Amino acid sequence: MSYTLFPDFLQEISKLLEDAVNDFDVLIQVGQESKMKEFRAHSLILSARSPYFRTALSENLVAKKDGVVILKEQTILPAVFDSILRYIYSGEICYDQPGDISSDINQNATHALDILVAANELRLCKLINCTQIYLIEKQSSWLQQNLTGILQLSCRHEPFVKLRDYILEIVCKNPNALFESDDFLRLDETTLIYILKRDDLDMPEVKIWEYIIKWGISRTNPDLERHSDWSDKDFSTLERSLHSLIPLVRFFQMSREDYYQKVRHLYRKILPDQLNEDIIRYHMDSGCELQSCVLPLRVSASPFDSKIISAKDAAQIASWIDYKDGNPYTFRKNPYKFKLILRGSRDGFDIDSFHQICDNKERTVIAIKVSGTGEVVGGYNPLQWKATGVRWLENDPNSVRIYPYHRGGGYCESKYYNHKRRTNDSFLFSLGNNQAPKLSRILRESANKAISWDAKSGPCFGDADLRMTGQSTNTSNWVSKTQFYEHSIANLETFSAEEFEVFQIEHCTIFRLPKFFEFPQLNDLSPSQISHFLEALF
């Protein structure tokens, strides 16, 4: 039998750093000039923990003095390197700035970002991943305040994929905030390429084209205004500036009017000839063969009837329904149709309206936009909702008799009050407010309390994990107290809804032609094959 005493091991290893005043074989000079600071360390530990140091210490040209290797790191701040060196020795990272300013949230976020950049230089992959998660989960407000700079930084460094995807999702949900700002013209080409590649960029394609042209002109000749003043050289310069961006525009998603008036008529000279010809042919005959690459539609071309969630959010919810947490659906491959059956601002925020519209309907998703915070929370119920039901009851004067009483009782229509229903498949979630999606499934031991039927409440998950308690003018009141589900989904235990919607989930019907329909000509089929085809088709 063996025992693992890993914390004790790390504690003893970390003491080596404190004891490195006299016992060390590496001296690292960090920073520049007057701000330079020296750190003492051990080559064995540095090599084991960092591929960067492993390479640096193995080179024959490293400077040595009295048997001590001297390394210089001029691009990293001493305070940042101090945090990283402690991580190398202890496995623990502290994102608080050392000294009196440790409580300053902005300073901590800046310090964490500096750690991320330095960790990338030192090739500390686990630290890169951990720091991105910290910034996303703990410093989301600061990231939004410094959106453009963080976006460009994450696009310049491939390992920053989590941070990059997080920022890009914020940008794509509300692209006008960036595209209409002065920062847009300062974006570098790499960052703009990442944005244009996104299928969830929620902006009409012709508007995207106009912003790209504006960006290109700012890079070539900002003084040009009227197209009639442009020379062939001006167009050629603009084409070179936009050469990598033009193939990322979804021209086939534009209307033919927009393409002719705002693209071809003004900028025909910068478009590839084959692309221009294919677009014209496509609008004349959408079924024709094209030589140009036709990119998939963006989310803006996939209308989704909701004021709260997007088609991408619906795909995420669908993935949770099918337990595809690690391999989620894309919005184009969502196997479910989200049929809107109730919208508070349209149908009423009251409990009675909910039960009149949603009772006896299975597989429903509740989506709530929280007033004041912008949070989006909700839940999925695979069962029905009910306020009343027919049950066998003893003599009850408040019940409506359905069948004659027999031996003191009878089948009666009765209202439900906190009547628990069992399911293992219900869950709660939070989306939006620029936070990472959060899933909270019903606890296995509480599956018999997953859903509550209650005539005095609207939708109710658990006891009060998420419950609609009442309504006031143009809103509804909700409670969210974690009890039978895994996690809390809302920042507040009680809140009002700016809007709420209920969707019924239906399977999309996908028709697939029989395999032999792939023959090039129907005339090539034999009579028996045609007969088989017709039987399969009808």
N, C-alpha and C positions, 0 to 999 in steps of 0.2 A: 504493500500500500504506500502511495506517495502523497505528499501534501504540497500545495503551491502557496508560497508566501510571497507573492508578487509585490504587494505594497511595501513590504519590508525591504525587498531587494531594491526597489526604486528609491526608497528613502536613503538607503546606504550609498547607492550610486550618486544620488544628488548631493550627498555630503562631499563627494570628491571635488565638486565645483567650489564649495566653500573652502576646502583645504588646498586649493590649487595656488595659494600664495607662493609657496616654495616648491611644491612638487608638481611640476608641469613640464611639457615638452613642446607646447605650441603657444605662441604669442600672436594674438590677432589684433591688428591696429584698425580700428573702425572709425569712420568719419574723416573729415578733412580739416587740416590746419589746426586752429585753436580749439575746435570742437572734437578733435580726435581723442579717442579713449582706447586704452589697451585692455584686452581680456586674456586671461590665462586659461588654458584648457589642455585636454589630453588627446593626443592624436588617435589613440585606439577607439575612444568613444566617438569622436567626431567622424571617423571613417565608418564606423558601424552604423551611425544614425543618418548620415547625409552623403548621398552620391557625389554631391559637389565637393565636399571636403575629401572624400575618398580619392577623387581624381586629383585634386589640388595637392594633397599630401604625397601622392605617388610620383609626382613629377620630379625629375632630377635637378631642375633648375630653381627649386624653392630656396629662398635665402635662409641661412642658418647662422646663429650666433651662440657660441658656447653650447652647441648641441641642441639648441632650441630653434624650431622652425618658426619663421616670421611670415605671417600672411597679412595682406592689406585688403580691407573691404571699404572702399571710399564711397560707395553708392548707398550704404545702409546707415541709418541714424544709430548712434550708440544706444539710446533708450530702446529702440526696436530690437537691436541685436542682443541686448541684455535679456529681453523677454524670450527670444528664440533660443538663446544658449541655455536658459533655464529649462525650456521645453525639451531640448536635446538631452539634457541630463535627467530630468524628472518625469517627462511625459505629460507634464501639466503646462497649460498656457494661460496666462492672465492678460486680458485685453484692457485692463485699467491702466491708465498712464501712471507711472510711478511719481510719488510726490504729492503735493497738496491739491493738484488738479484732477486727481483720480475720480472724483465724483462728477466731473463735467462730462455729460453724455456725448457732446460733439467731439471733445478731445479723445474720448475712448474710441469713438467710431473712426476718427482719423488714425489713431494708433493702430487699430485693428486692420485698417486698410494698408497701412505701411507694413504691418506684419505679413499680410497677404502677398504683397509685392516682393518682400524680402524672402519669404518662404518659397516663392516661385524661382527666384534667383538661386537659392540654395537647394532646390529640387526636393523639398520636404512635402511630399504628396499628401500625406495624412493631415498635415497642418494646413495646407491649402484648402482641403475639403472642409475641415472643421471651421476655419475662419470664414469661409463663404456662408456656411450655415449660421454662424453667429451674426454676421451682418444682416442676413435676410430675416432672421427670427427676432433679433434684439435691436437692430438699428434700422428698421424699415423706414421710419420717418426721416431719418438723416439721409438715407439713400435717395428718397424722393426729392429732398431739397437739393441734392447734388447730382441729379439724374444724368445730365449730359456728360459730365466728367467721368462718372462711374461707368457709364455705358461705353465710352470710348476706351477707357482703361481695360474693361473686361473683353472688349472686342480685339484689343491688341495682344492679349495673352490667352492662348487657346485653353490652358488648364482652368481658367476661370469660368467654366461652362455653367455652373449653377447660378452664379451671380449674373452672368450675361443673360441667361434665359429668363431669370426673374425680372431684370430691368426691361428686357425686350417685351415681355408680356405686359408690363405696365404701359410702355410706349404704344404697343399695338392696340390696346383697349381704348386709349384716348390719344391718338396720334396728333391731333390738332394742338395739344399743349406743347409738343416739341416742334412740329412743322411750322407753326405760326410764330415761334419765338426767334429771337436773334441768334440763339445757339444753333439753329438748324443750319445756317450757312457756314458755321464753323465746324460742322461735322467732317471727319475725314472720310475718305472713300471706303475704307474697310468697314467702318461702322454703318455707313449707308447701305452697303451690300448686305450686311447681316439683317438690317431692317427690311429691305426689299425682298429678301428670301422668305420672309415669314408669311405663311398662309393666313394667319389670323390678324394681319394688318387691316384694321377696320376703317377703311377710307375708300371712297370711290376711285377707281383706277385712273380716271382722267385727272382727278385732283392730284394723285400721286405723280403723274406725268408732269403736271404744271410745276409742282415743287421741285422735281428733279431738274427741269429746265432752269428754274430760278437758281438752283444750287450751281448748275453748270456755268451759267452766265457769270455768276459771282466769282468763279474761278478763272474765267477767261477774260472777259471784257465787261465789267460792271457798268460802263458808261453807255452801252448799247441799249436802246429802248425800242425804237421802231424797227420792225423787221425789214421795212423797205430800205433802211440804211445799211443793212448787212451785206458784206461782200462774200464771195465764195470762200475766201480765206477765213472769215469769221465763222462760217458754218463748219468748215473743216476743223478749226480749233475747238469749237464746241463739241463736235463729234468725238474728237480724241479725248476730251475731258469726260464724256459720258459713255465711252466705249464699253466699259465693264458694267455699266448700269442699265443700258438699253435692253439687253437680253433678259433682264429680271422684271421688266414691266409686262403686265398681263394685258397686252393689247387686244387679245381675243375676248376679253371680258368687257371691253368698252362697247357702247352702242355705235352703230355705223355713223350716226350724226356727230357724236363726240370725236370719233377717230378722224373723220374728214375735216371738221372745222377746227379742232384744237390740236391735232397732231399732224396729219398729212399736209393740210393746206399751209401750215406755218413752218413745219420742220421736215418736209419731205427730203431735203438734202442730207440729213444726218441719219436717215433710216436705211438699213440694208435693203437692196432692191428685192431680194427674195422674200423678206419679211413683209414689205409693202404689198407685193403681189399676192402673197398668201392671205393677208388680212382682207384684201378686196375680194378674193375668191371665196373666202369663208363667209363673208356677208352676202355674197350672191348665192352660194350653195353651201350650207353648213355641213353637208355630208361629204364634201369633196376631200380628196387626199391632199395633205399639206406637207411641204418639205421642212418648214420651220418648226421648232420645238414649241408645243402648246403647253404652257405651264398650267397646273391645276388652279381652279377657282379659289379666290380668297374667301374668307368668311363673310365679307361684305356682300358677296354675290350669293350667299346661302341664307335667305331670309329666315329668321327665327322669331316666332311670335311671343316675345317676352319683353317686359320693361326691366327685368331684374337680372336674368341670366342670359348668357350668350350660347351660341351653338357649340362652342368649345367647352363651356361649363356643362352643357347637357351631355356631351361625350364623356366628360369626367364622371358625372353621376352614373351614366350607363355602365362605365367601367367598374364602378363600385357595386352596382347591382349584380354584375356578372363575376365579381371577385377577381377582376383583372387589374389589381392594384399595381403590379409591376410592369404590365404591358397594356397601358390604357388605349382605348379607342381614339382615333382622330375624329374630328367633327364630320369628315366626309365618309367615314366608315362606321358611324353610329348605327347599330342594328335596331334602334328604337325610335319611334316617333313620339315626341312630347306634345300631346294634344292639350292645349290650354282649355280648361273647363271653368275656371273661376279666376277673376282678377278683382281685387278689392275695390279699386277706383271705379270699376265698371259695374260690378255685381253687388257690391256692398261689403263692408268690413264686419258685419255682424255675424254672430254665431248661427242664427237661424238660416241666413243665406248660405253659409257653408254647408249645413246639413241638408238643406233642400237641394243643393246642386251636387254635392259630393258623396252623399250617403249611398251605400250599396255599390260603389265603384271600387274595384280592386286596383292595385299597383298604381299608387299616386305619389307624386313628389310635391312637397310643400316648399315654396321659396319665399323668403321674407327679406325685405330690405329694411334694415334697422334705421329708425329716424335719428338723425344727428351724427351718426358715426360712419354711415356708408357701408357697414358690414352687410354681408349676405349670408344668412343662415337658413337652415331648412332640414328636411328629413324625408326619408322614403318609407312608405308603408306598403308591403306586399298584400296586406289584407284589405278588407273593406273598412269604411267608416260607418258608424251607426249612432243614431240618437234614440231610436225606439226599436222594439222587436216584439215578436209574439212569443210568450213564454207561459209555462204552467205556473199559476200563482194561486195561493190560498185566497179566500174571499178578500178582495181589495176594492173598496168603493171608488178609488181614484183611477182604476183601470177600465179600459173599454173592453167589454166582453166580446170575444170573437166566437166562441162556442158556448153552449149551455154549461152551467156549472155541474159538476158531478162530485158528490161526496165532499162538498165544501171548497172546491176549487174549480179551475177552468183555464183554458187557453185565453190569454188576455194580451192586448197591446199595451206594453209597458215601457216607460222611459228608462234608459240606462243611466246609472250614476257610478262613475269610476269602475266600470266593468272591464276587467283585464283580459287581454287576448294574447295568445302565445304565437311567437314566430322567432326564428333564428336569423332572419334575413333583413330586418329593419335596421336603419342606421340614421344618424344625424350628420350634418356637415356644415362647414363654413367656407365661403368663397368670397372673393372680392376684397375691397379695402386694401388692395395691394399686399395681401398676405398669401402665403402658400396655402393651398387647399388643405383642409383638415377633415379627417374622417373619424367618426365615433360610432362604432357598432354596438349593438346590444350585447351586454355581458351574458355569457353562456348560462350562468347560474340564475340570471334574471329573465330568461327568454319567455317565461310564463307571464311576465309583466311588461312586455315590450310595447303594447298598444293599449290605450284606454278608450272605451266608448263612454261618452258622457254627454247628456243632453244639455248640461249647463256650460259645457266648454266646446270650443272648436276642436281642431286636430290636437291630439294629446299623445306624446311619446313617453312611455314610462309612466311615472306618477306626475312629475313636473320637469322632466329633462328638457322637454319643449312642449309647452301648453299654451293655447290661446284662451285667455281668461275672460275677455270681454271686449267691448268696443266703446269708442267715443267718436266725436265728429271726424269723419274722413280718416280714421285710423283704427287699428286694433291693438289690444294690449296682450303682452306675452310674458311668460315666465320661463326661465331656463336654469334649472338647478340640477347639477349632475348627481344622479343616484343609481340608475339602472343601466346607463350607457357608459362607454369607456372614458370619454373626455368631455370637458366643457367646450362648448362651441361658440359661446357669446362672451363678450367682455363684461356685460352687465347681466345680473340675474333677472331684472325686470326691465322691459323696454316696450316701446310702441313701434308699430310698423308704418313706415312711409308708404309702402306698397306690399301686398302679398298676393301670390299666385298659386294655383293648384293645377298640376298637369297629370293627365292619365297617360300611363306608359303603354304603348302598343308596339308590337313587333312590326318592323317594316317588311313589306312583301317584296321579295326580290325574285323576279322571273328570269330563269336561265333557260336558254334554248337548248334543245337536245344536241348532243355532241355532233351528230352527223349534219347539223345545220351549218357547220363550218365548211361544207363543200363549197367550192367557188361558184357553182351554178346550180340552181334548182333543177335545171334540165339534165344535169349529170346523174340525178338520182333515178334508181329503178322504180317501177310502179309499186313494188312492195315497200321500198324505203319511203316513198311519198306517203303511202297509206299509214305506215308506222309514224311518220312525222305528224300527220294530221291528227292521229289518235292522241299522240303525246301533247300536241298543242291545244286541242280542244277537250 
